[in-house]
Amino acid sequence: MKNPTLFWVFIFVTAGLSYVFAAKVNKHKPWIETSYHGVITENNDTVLLDPPLVALDKDAPVPFAGEICAFKIHGQDAPFEAVVLNKTSGEGLLQAKRPIDCELQKEYTFVIQAYDCGAGPGGTNWKKSHKAVVHIQVNDVNEFAPTFREPMYKATITEGKIYDSILQVEAADEDCSPQYSQICNYEIVTPDIPFAIDRNGNIRNTEKLSYDKEQQYQIMVTAYDCGQKRATVDVPVRIELKPVCKPGWQGWNKRTEYEPGTGSKPLFPKMQLETCDGPVSSIRTTVELQTSHIGKGCDRETYSEKSLQKLCGATSGSTDLLPAPSATSNWTADLLTDSGRDSDLIFKFDGRQAAKIPDRVVPKNLTDQFTIATWMKHGPSPGLRAEKETLLCNSDKTEMNRHHYALYVHNCRLVFLLRRDFDQVDTFRPAEFHWKLEQICDKEWHYYVINVEFPVVTLYVDGVTYDPYLVTDDWPIHPSQIDMQLTVGACWQGGEVTKPRFTQYFRGSLAGLTIRPGKIESQKVISCLQACKEGLDINSLESLGKGIKFHFNPAQSILVMEGDDIENINQALRKVSYINSRQFPTPGIRHLKISTTVQCFGEDTCISIPDVDAFVMVLQPSEPRITIAGTDHFIWPAADFESAQGVVLFPDVRLISTVAQTEPPAERTAPVHKTGLMEEVIHSLDFCDILVIGEELDPQQESLEVGHSELHGKHLDATNSTSGISIYGVDTLSNYEQVLRKVHYHHWHAGGIFQRKFRLTCSELNGRYTSNEFNLEVNVLHDSEFIKQVNHMALQPQYVQEMSQPVVESNISQESAFPSAAAAVILVCVSFLVLIIVLGVYRIRKTYRHFAKGTAGTKENEMDWDDSALTITVNPMENYEEPQLAEEGIDEEEEEEEEEEDELEEDDITSAESEDSEEEESVNVQSKEQGKRREQLEWDNSTLAY
């Protein structure tokens, strides 16, 4: 530029002219209202203004100068902002910058101004309006529910009075408006109670109350605000009654909770008798524990009948005529059962069901001594003239209708019929034995045992002996070749009718029906079989006063106490407790009843003491989890199966029982997802079943057995069948482990099989608690040395040690641990062997090629190399420095030979092996290949580097 001075003069002149022009263009200030009133609802951000927020500018429609660019709020921490919706029209919107809470502040006041856009795009020379006052009111939302000022209200009143106000409850609301913060109504939500409440929270009774009917009332009260929002938490109100002095028992709880395994639990620790200063001379109190609705009359052990007899020391040889339905005892499958309570198997007979006992089960000769035992629950027979109701009957199967022996009920009398066979002396002998007992038709469970020492027949009912009130004689049954049929629930009529049928049906419930020929049971065993495991007890008998007399019934369900001093009676009753010796008792209610008779001096009865009705709640026991663990896969040579000892199926089996224990709150230092810990418990089992998976056992070739010497000294026994073996009896987990570890499997022709699978399950309390299903697979291979090496490598000490640790999880992981380890070892060995063979063949091939190149070409067609019988000795320490090995690979001739070897290996696979998984097939094929090649290839891998 030639003259810079002139340039800068031009710039300054231009700027000055622009400023003067802008000042002339933006001549007016924006205009807004002088005051605004707005409303905003809490937790909302939009403000409704009156009048609406609009700014006007007289410079309109000049661009920028006549437009509104902003609204600004002046106020201390005003949580609002104003935005321009339309610059040309000047419309704006007032909104909250954050949620507004009415409970924090109900009103807001601040100043607002409008700003135009100035004279140009840069906003220069802008002008602002005057200040307008904005007043915002916050509308309340009914977001808070009423809350009571006290967590609980209590009051005590005297029975027999009407109160205008017993007590007053009070609630409050945190909302900010009068509409939502005031409590407009109270309501009693507990139904059917004699109380009412008004709008001020005053509670009154609507009728006279009786202490005998209810000692206290628990009432739930709720509140509503004026927006009809209900309190989220209702408040409990406890109103206790003070009795007018009336004779009776005081200080007792209607409900007593009993936790299993806690021993004896006092029932009335604070109980006392109020006689209102009457002249008492003697007191007689009876405490009755009512357990007729539990199991078979009370809480008894629910083991199977065989296991329970073994536990009580009963003589062996009894036959269970009502076993649980199974493949071997299917004659009870069509009977009605009631096994829903504590796994206690009960059969119901409604006058239409009966069962034929198979001939293989029926004892062939009862002799002069035998025992029949059963649980029975029976009521009065319907109709005016009751018919015979047969429990057990042995009658002619065809042609005739003679009853050889039978047990039946007739008109609430129990009758046992015993007709001697033709081989007895032909004289008049006792044949029918009758007992008339209240227990037969009282609709309660009782245990009946008939001991026969002909001609003496003794009946035991719940362990108490009864002699027959009537015995009738009869002639022996005449000789015949007719077969007999034993039935349960009715009598079989096979002759003298058009169509054979059942008759004399039984109506009632039966359980544990057994017959034992040749021996009778002692009273000690009978008492053990029917003994109750729950009952009443007295703590510290020595501390009872000398003036107290007490008496228990045999079942310890009734206790009678007598005395002449009230305080001694009170002390004695406070020591009465409930006890249940079962480790896993039946949960539920046991009703208690206390009846008291008071005598005064010179009078028979002077004070009437109302009966006390209470109950014991037996809580649900912690259910045990029975886990079976151990090695679940074996591979043994055929010779071991064919040996005299066979193979042991469960050499390291472990039986673990655990229960979930709640973690104490004090030990919880941080939130955790576990709600309980597993704690090992000691209890008994009553059976373990080993079942064969697949085809049943062939008795001609194989057997599954445990030696009787292993059962000696234990409460265990075992039964065999083609389906497996069952070990039963009430005994410890340790004894079951010892016996299971001695179970042997024999196969006299093991060369014809390749595997056998077994399943082991165990149970406690006749199936009430069952274990996991432990599946065992045993493979049969014929290279004994190789198999022993595989088993030795698979069962390392570390693995055995792990298996000896307590296991509480499922055996799923253990089922996969051993097969995977064995498969890995086999796969590595076989793969390494194949690699050595391939290297040896390759080296020989290469040597052969060098030799072929040195000879004449005419002799190539004459060369025919056969390596089928070649014996190769490879030194694994020799280094192969052949750079072409990785590059050239295997030529076409080697590939053809490998394909031929694969075809030969596939032909060796039998049909039995083809049914296994692909992994097992590969292991078997590779094992055979190893056996063949071991004879041809001799090498030492002790120092070979992998």
Secondary structure, DSSP 8 states (H G I E B T S, - for coil): ---HHHHHHHHHHHHHHHHHHHHHH--S--B--SEEEEEEETT--B-EEES--B-B-TTTTSTTTTSEEEEEEESTT--EEEEEEETTTTEEEEEESS---TTT-SEEEEEEEEEE--SSTT-TT--B---EEEEEEEE-------EESSS-EEEEEETT---S-SEE--EE---SSHHHHSEEEEEE-SSS-SEEE-TT-EEEESS---TTT-SEEEEEEEEEETT--B-SS-EEEEEEEE--S-SEEES--SEEEE-TT--EEES-TT-EEE-TT--EEEEEEEEEEE-TTSTTSS------HHHHHHHHT--S--EESS----SS-GGGTTSEE---STT---EEEESS--EEE-TTTS-S---SEEEEEEEEE----SSSS---EEEEEEEESSB---EEEEEEEETTEEEEEE---TTS-SS-EEEEEEEE-GGGGSSSEEEEEEEEETTEEEEEETTEEE--SEEEEE---------EEEEESSEEE-BSSSS-EEES--EEEEEEEEEEET----HHHHHHHH--SEEEEES-GGGS-TT-EEEE-TTS-EEEEEES-HHHHHHHHHTEEEEE--SS---EEEEEEEEEEEEETTSS--B----EEEEEEE------EEEEES--EEEEEHHHHHSSS-EES-TT-EEEEEEEEE--GGG--S--S--EEEEE---EEEEEEEEEESS---TTTEEEE--HHHHTTTT-EEEEETTEEEEEEEEEHHHHHHHHTT-EEEETTGGG-SEEEEEEEEEETTTTEE---EEEEEEEES-HHHHHHHHHHHS-HHHHHHHTS---S-THHHHHHHHHHHHHHHHHHHHHHHHHHHHHHHHHHHHHHHHHHHS-GGGTTT-----TT--EE--TTS----TTHHHH---HHHHHHHHHHHHHHHHH--HHHHTS-HHHHHHHHHHHHHHHHHHHEE---TT---
